[in-house]
Amino acid sequence: MPRNRQAIAGTALAGVLLLAGGCAMTRPAPDTAYRQALEAAVVAGRCEGPTVEALWTAYDRWFAVAASLTSYHRGTEAGALLRQGEAFRILGCPAAARDTYETLLQRFPDPDYELERNAARRGLMELPINPPTPLIRPAPAVTSALRGGGGTDRGDG
């Protein structure tokens, strides 16, 4: 009988551990979720949309959880924002990069993060001043060229 009880207890313990492990795996740690969201946004190569929104949601969750921990080093978060800004800048997403760099500047005003703020400022300076906007209608030179209004219409050729 004792052997049978050991088998039952072992099976029950394995089931509990499996269940506990399964529960723990359903929701990754906030910084892991953020890293996964950043990777998904970079892989998607999109400047906006659900992957970028999921990235900011994961960042907000990470910050909320981390702010409650006394052992948390905020430099990790500042470094993550710099990498995120760089990733969006390299992808050609100036608005997303700008949002990231500006978030870093707002979130880390204290002197301990001067290096990170300087890097964010340099990143902002490398971005286009005004993001390109599509023309509503072509410029006059373009429309005349499209109509075939070159030099031969004037009768000089």
Summary of the structure (lengths in Angstrom):
residues: 157
radius of gyration: 27.1
end to end distance: 111.1
largest distance: 112.6
contacts: 372
relative contact order: 0.08
helix: 75%
strand: 0%
